[in-house]
């Protein structure tokens, strides 16, 4: 018996990295998954790989900055399954410029994807969750959204801080509807994005700052998301789940 049996999940940014692992893990635990991305070829590959192990996942194109795309994907979930139990706002980007060297347009685009994308996903998913008698919203933030990180772009940190506080606001506003909202704050995770967040610093060089002595893996984050998606976390909302190997909690 899977930990998400009978549940319907919607995941953004599910074609690669953490989102791909979340999509596959949720499907393997019994969820019916609809996932979106702008990487259509990779998304269709993930859809096929889930089908190969007997899971159920449907890929749809999703630009998280587009209200039209969110309307379409949520409507597709409702038409196909009639309900929505889990939303994972996973999609995100990191600018490739250090400090304040980025342009205003680059700042705006980072905010559009990382913060507005979470807002739009929440805005269009909550009415269906309300009709489904509740649900769990999981927003992927970062430890950079909790504390200043010298290697992280200020735009990235600001956008992830916005996600952190938006999550708490959502939790308070919709608790009476049985909707929970929690944020996950990964530390250094071994994905393509870490090379952008750290401005091309080799990820392996960061192991010395991690008390557990290794980079995190996408599975570490995905299992945290699985816990928050499941009924095991039914008394958790407005919480921050830090998955960083001890970086923010342990001081030398």
C-alpha positions as CSV (number, residue, x, y, z in Angstrom):
1,X,0.0,0.0,0.0
2,X,1.4,3.4,-1.0
3,X,1.7,6.4,1.2
4,X,-0.3,8.5,-1.4
5,X,-2.9,5.9,-2.5
6,X,-6.0,7.6,-3.8
7,X,-4.5,11.1,-4.0
8,X,-4.1,13.4,-7.0
9,X,-1.0,15.5,-7.2
10,X,0.1,18.4,-9.4
11,X,3.8,19.2,-9.7
12,X,5.4,22.1,-11.5
13,X,8.9,21.8,-12.9
14,X,8.6,18.0,-13.0
15,X,10.7,17.2,-16.1
16,X,14.2,17.2,-14.5
17,X,16.1,17.5,-11.2
18,X,14.1,17.5,-8.0
19,X,10.8,17.7,-9.8
20,X,11.5,14.6,-11.8
21,X,12.4,12.7,-8.7
22,X,9.2,14.0,-6.9
23,X,7.0,13.0,-9.9
24,X,8.4,9.4,-10.0
25,X,8.4,9.0,-6.2
26,X,4.8,10.2,-5.8
27,X,3.6,8.0,-8.6
28,X,5.4,5.0,-7.1
29,X,3.6,5.7,-3.8
30,X,0.2,5.5,-5.4
31,X,-0.6,9.1,-6.4
32,X,-2.1,10.0,-9.8
33,X,0.3,12.7,-10.9
34,X,-0.1,15.5,-13.4
35,X,3.1,17.4,-13.9
36,X,4.2,20.4,-16.0
37,X,7.3,22.0,-17.3
38,X,8.6,24.0,-20.3
39,X,10.9,21.1,-21.2
40,X,8.5,19.1,-23.3
41,X,10.8,16.3,-24.6
42,X,12.1,15.6,-21.1
43,X,8.6,15.8,-19.6
44,X,7.3,13.2,-22.1
45,X,10.3,11.0,-21.3
46,X,9.5,11.1,-17.6
47,X,5.8,10.3,-18.3
48,X,7.0,7.2,-20.3
49,X,9.3,6.1,-17.5
50,X,6.6,6.3,-14.9
51,X,4.3,4.2,-17.1
52,X,7.1,1.6,-17.4
53,X,7.1,0.9,-13.7
54,X,3.2,0.9,-13.5
55,X,2.7,4.4,-12.2
56,X,0.3,7.0,-13.5
57,X,1.7,10.4,-14.5
58,X,0.5,12.8,-17.2
59,X,2.8,15.5,-18.6
60,X,1.4,18.9,-19.8
61,X,3.3,22.0,-20.9
62,X,3.4,24.6,-18.1
63,X,5.1,27.9,-18.0
64,X,4.6,28.8,-14.4
65,X,4.6,32.6,-15.2
66,X,1.5,32.1,-17.4
67,X,-2.0,32.4,-15.9
68,X,-3.4,30.7,-19.0
69,X,-1.1,27.7,-18.6
70,X,-2.1,27.3,-14.9
71,X,-5.8,27.5,-15.8
72,X,-5.4,24.9,-18.4
73,X,-3.4,22.4,-16.3
74,X,-5.7,22.7,-13.2
75,X,-8.8,22.3,-15.5
76,X,-7.1,19.2,-16.9
77,X,-6.6,17.8,-13.5
78,X,-10.3,18.4,-12.6
79,X,-11.6,17.0,-15.9
80,X,-9.5,13.8,-15.5
81,X,-9.7,13.2,-11.8
82,X,-12.4,15.5,-10.3
83,X,-10.2,16.5,-7.4
84,X,-6.7,17.8,-6.3
85,X,-5.1,16.7,-3.1
86,X,-1.5,17.8,-3.5
87,X,0.3,20.8,-5.1
88,X,4.0,20.9,-5.3
89,X,5.3,24.3,-6.5
90,X,8.7,23.1,-7.5
91,X,9.7,25.0,-10.6
92,X,12.4,27.6,-10.0
93,X,15.5,29.3,-11.6
94,X,18.7,30.9,-10.4
95,X,20.3,33.9,-12.2
96,X,23.8,33.5,-13.3
97,X,25.1,36.9,-12.2
98,X,26.8,37.6,-8.9
99,X,25.8,40.2,-6.4
100,X,23.9,43.2,-8.0
101,X,25.4,42.8,-11.4
102,X,22.2,41.4,-12.9
103,X,19.9,43.6,-14.9
104,X,16.4,44.7,-13.8
105,X,15.0,42.4,-16.4
106,X,16.9,39.4,-14.9
107,X,15.7,40.4,-11.4
108,X,12.1,40.6,-12.6
109,X,12.3,37.2,-14.4
110,X,13.7,35.5,-11.3
111,X,10.8,36.9,-9.3
112,X,8.3,35.9,-12.0
113,X,9.3,32.3,-12.0
114,X,10.2,31.7,-8.4
115,X,7.6,33.9,-6.6
116,X,4.8,34.7,-9.0
117,X,4.9,31.1,-10.3
118,X,4.1,29.9,-6.7
119,X,1.4,32.5,-6.3
120,X,-0.3,31.5,-9.6
121,X,-0.1,27.8,-8.9
122,X,-1.7,28.4,-5.5
123,X,-4.3,30.8,-6.9
124,X,-5.6,28.3,-9.5
125,X,-5.3,25.2,-7.4
126,X,-7.0,26.2,-4.2
127,X,-10.5,26.4,-5.6
128,X,-10.2,22.8,-6.7
129,X,-8.7,21.8,-3.4
130,X,-11.6,23.5,-1.6
131,X,-14.0,21.4,-3.7
132,X,-11.9,18.3,-2.8
133,X,-12.3,19.0,1.0
134,X,-8.8,20.0,1.5
135,X,-5.2,19.3,0.4
136,X,-1.5,19.9,0.9
137,X,0.5,22.6,-0.7
138,X,4.3,22.2,-0.7
139,X,6.4,25.1,-1.9
140,X,10.0,24.6,-2.6
141,X,12.0,27.5,-1.1
142,X,15.7,27.4,-0.1
143,X,17.9,27.9,2.9
144,X,18.7,31.2,1.1
145,X,15.1,32.2,1.8
146,X,15.8,31.9,5.6
147,X,19.3,33.3,6.0
148,X,21.8,35.2,3.9
149,X,24.0,32.9,1.8
150,X,27.2,34.6,0.5
151,X,27.3,32.4,-2.7
152,X,23.6,32.8,-3.5
153,X,22.4,35.6,-5.8
154,X,20.4,38.3,-3.9
155,X,17.6,37.9,-6.5
156,X,17.4,34.2,-5.8
157,X,17.5,34.7,-2.1
158,X,14.8,37.4,-2.2
159,X,12.5,35.3,-4.4
160,X,12.9,32.3,-2.1
161,X,12.2,34.5,1.0
162,X,9.0,35.6,-0.7
163,X,8.0,31.9,-1.1
164,X,8.7,31.3,2.6
165,X,6.4,34.1,3.8
166,X,3.8,33.5,1.1
167,X,3.5,29.9,2.3
168,X,2.7,31.0,5.9
169,X,0.1,33.5,4.6
170,X,-1.5,30.8,2.6
171,X,-1.5,28.4,5.5
172,X,-3.3,30.9,7.8
173,X,-5.8,32.0,5.2
174,X,-7.0,28.5,4.1
175,X,-6.6,26.3,7.2
176,X,-10.3,26.4,7.8
177,X,-10.8,24.8,4.4
178,X,-8.6,21.8,5.4
179,X,-5.7,23.1,3.2
180,X,-2.2,22.9,4.6
181,X,0.7,24.8,3.2
182,X,4.4,24.2,4.1
183,X,7.7,25.1,2.6
184,X,10.8,23.0,2.0
185,X,14.2,24.7,2.3
186,X,16.9,22.7,0.6
187,X,20.6,23.4,1.2
188,X,23.3,22.4,-1.4
189,X,21.6,19.7,-3.5
190,X,23.5,18.0,-6.4
191,X,21.5,19.3,-9.3
192,X,22.2,21.5,-12.3
193,X,20.8,24.5,-10.5
194,X,23.4,24.5,-7.8
195,X,26.0,25.5,-10.4
196,X,23.9,28.6,-11.1
197,X,23.1,29.5,-7.5
198,X,26.8,29.4,-6.5
199,X,28.0,31.3,-9.6
200,X,29.9,28.4,-11.1
201,X,31.7,27.4,-7.9
202,X,32.2,23.6,-8.1
203,X,29.5,22.0,-5.9
204,X,32.0,19.5,-4.5
205,X,34.0,22.4,-3.0
206,X,31.1,23.2,-0.7
207,X,31.1,19.9,1.1
208,X,33.3,21.3,3.8
209,X,30.5,23.7,5.0
210,X,28.0,20.8,5.4
211,X,28.1,19.1,8.8
212,X,26.9,15.8,7.3
213,X,29.8,15.8,4.9
214,X,28.1,15.4,1.5
215,X,25.9,17.2,-1.0
216,X,22.2,16.5,-0.8
217,X,20.6,14.4,-3.5
218,X,17.2,15.2,-5.1
219,X,15.8,12.2,-3.3
220,X,16.5,13.8,0.0
221,X,14.1,16.7,-0.9
222,X,11.6,14.4,-2.6
223,X,11.2,12.3,0.5
224,X,10.5,15.5,2.5
225,X,7.9,16.5,0.0
226,X,6.4,13.0,0.2
227,X,6.0,13.3,4.0
228,X,4.3,16.7,3.6
229,X,2.0,15.4,0.9
230,X,0.9,12.4,2.9
231,X,-1.5,12.2,5.8
232,X,1.5,11.5,8.1
233,X,1.9,15.3,8.3
234,X,-1.7,16.1,8.8
235,X,-1.0,18.3,11.9
236,X,1.6,20.4,10.1
237,X,0.9,23.7,8.3
238,X,2.9,27.0,8.0
239,X,6.0,25.0,8.8
240,X,9.5,25.1,7.3
241,X,11.2,21.8,6.5
242,X,14.9,22.4,6.3
243,X,16.8,19.7,4.4
244,X,20.4,21.0,4.3
245,X,22.7,18.5,6.0
246,X,22.9,20.8,9.0
247,X,24.2,24.0,7.3
248,X,21.8,26.4,8.9
249,X,21.4,24.7,12.2
250,X,25.0,23.9,13.2
251,X,27.5,26.7,13.8
252,X,31.3,26.1,14.1
